Amino acid sequence: MMIPRRALAHPRPRWNAMTPARLAAMALLFAGCASLSKKDMEQWSPTIPGSHFKTIATLAANNTTLSIRMMVQVRAQVNKAGRNAVRQTGRWDTIAAAVAQICGSPTEGTVDGVLVVNYDQLVLYDCETRKKAFEIQSDPEKGGGLGVTNMPKRLIKYLEEKPAPSP
């Protein structure tokens, strides 16, 4: 007895019928992941122009090797851009205490601002007002895309900003 050829043929693979469903599921998955990621954050003070800062004290946000290494890199980039970024050493309980001591100490030399450096954040404090003049955050673990090399470039762009003309 002969078996009809049609009976021997392999059935159509099921993945062909499921392709639209799989594509829709993948699209929803990627859309959900994209909305959960944290974007980069950058804030410029509307009242403190970047050109105000001539001498900036730099300090690491903590005593990890990564933060200290990043601080040295940022200081070199700021100096290369024409600002005077100076080394600041010491230990403080809080960032506010560090800014108060560095800005209020004429023995350390006059500084216009204090730049606090961490691997995922740069914050520039103004010594006159003790407020944040510039802040940028870009955490690669949360989807930030600026990274270690581009955050200082954004800071330098702020420092090159000219004050707005008076009306």
C-alpha positions in Angstrom: 0.0 0.0 0.0 1.3 3.4 -0.9 1.0 6.4 1.4 -0.2 9.6 -0.3 2.5 12.2 -0.7 0.4 14.8 1.0 0.4 12.8 4.3 4.2 12.7 4.3 4.6 16.4 4.0 5.6 18.3 7.1 2.9 20.5 8.6 3.5 24.2 8.3 5.7 25.5 11.1 3.7 27.1 13.9 6.2 30.0 14.2 4.8 31.5 10.9 1.4 31.8 12.4 2.8 33.3 15.6 5.1 35.9 14.0 2.6 38.8 14.3 1.9 38.0 17.9 5.6 37.7 18.7 6.4 41.0 17.0 3.6 42.7 19.0 4.9 41.3 22.3 8.4 42.4 21.5 7.3 45.9 20.6 5.4 46.1 23.9 8.4 44.8 25.8 10.8 47.3 24.2 8.3 50.2 24.7 8.0 49.3 28.4 11.8 49.2 28.9 12.2 52.5 27.1 9.7 54.3 29.4 11.4 52.9 32.5 14.9 54.2 31.7 16.0 57.4 33.4 17.0 60.1 31.0 20.0 62.4 31.4 19.2 65.5 33.5 20.9 68.9 33.1 20.0 72.2 34.8 21.5 75.6 34.3 20.9 78.5 36.7 18.9 81.2 35.0 20.5 83.9 37.3 24.1 82.7 37.4 25.9 82.9 34.0 28.7 80.4 33.4 31.2 83.1 32.5 31.0 84.2 36.2 33.3 81.3 37.2 37.0 82.1 36.7 38.5 79.9 39.5 36.7 76.6 40.5 37.7 74.3 43.3 37.1 70.7 42.4 36.4 67.9 44.9 35.3 64.3 44.6 31.8 63.5 45.9 33.2 60.6 47.9 36.5 58.9 48.4 36.2 56.1 45.9 38.9 55.7 43.4 36.4 56.1 40.5 35.2 59.5 41.8 38.7 60.8 42.5 39.9 59.7 39.0 36.9 61.3 37.4 37.6 64.5 39.4 41.1 64.7 38.1 39.9 64.2 34.5 37.2 66.8 34.8 39.7 69.3 36.3 42.1 68.7 33.4 39.3 69.3 30.9 38.1 72.5 32.6 41.7 73.8 32.7 42.2 73.0 29.1 39.0 75.0 28.3 40.5 78.1 29.8 39.1 78.1 33.3 41.2 77.8 36.5 40.2 74.5 38.1 42.1 74.0 41.4 42.6 71.0 43.6 40.7 71.0 46.9 41.5 68.5 49.6 39.7 67.8 52.9 36.9 65.8 54.4 33.5 67.1 55.3 30.3 65.6 56.7 28.1 67.1 53.9 28.5 68.8 50.6 27.0 72.0 52.1 29.7 72.0 54.8 32.4 71.6 52.1 31.0 74.4 50.0 30.7 76.7 53.0 34.2 76.1 54.1 35.8 76.3 50.7 33.9 79.4 49.7 34.5 81.1 53.0 38.2 80.4 53.3 40.4 83.2 52.0 43.5 81.3 53.0 42.8 78.6 50.4 42.6 81.3 47.7 39.6 83.0 46.3 37.3 80.7 44.3 34.1 81.5 42.4 32.6 78.1 42.7 33.0 74.5 43.9 32.6 71.6 41.5 31.5 68.3 43.1 32.4 65.4 40.9 30.9 61.9 40.9 31.0 59.2 38.2 27.4 59.9 37.3 26.9 63.6 38.3 28.6 67.0 38.2 27.3 69.8 40.4 28.8 73.4 40.3 28.0 75.5 43.4 28.3 79.3 43.3 30.3 80.8 46.2 28.3 84.0 46.3 24.9 82.5 46.7 25.9 78.9 47.8 23.3 77.6 45.3 23.7 75.2 42.5 24.6 77.0 39.3 24.9 73.9 37.1 24.0 70.2 37.6 24.1 67.3 35.3 23.3 63.6 35.9 23.8 60.7 33.6 23.7 57.3 35.2 24.6 54.6 32.6 23.0 51.9 34.7 19.7 53.7 34.4 19.9 54.5 30.7 21.9 57.7 30.8 23.8 58.3 27.5 26.2 61.1 28.2 28.9 59.2 30.1 32.1 60.3 31.7 33.5 62.1 28.6 30.4 64.1 27.6 29.3 65.4 31.0 32.4 67.7 31.3 31.8 68.9 27.8 28.3 70.1 28.8 29.8 71.8 31.9 32.3 73.6 29.7 29.5 74.7 27.4 27.8 76.2 30.4 31.0 77.9 31.6 31.4 79.6 28.2 27.9 81.1 28.4 27.8 84.9 28.4 25.5 86.8 30.7 22.2 87.9 29.2 22.2 91.7 28.2 20.4 94.0 30.5 17.1 95.5 29.1 
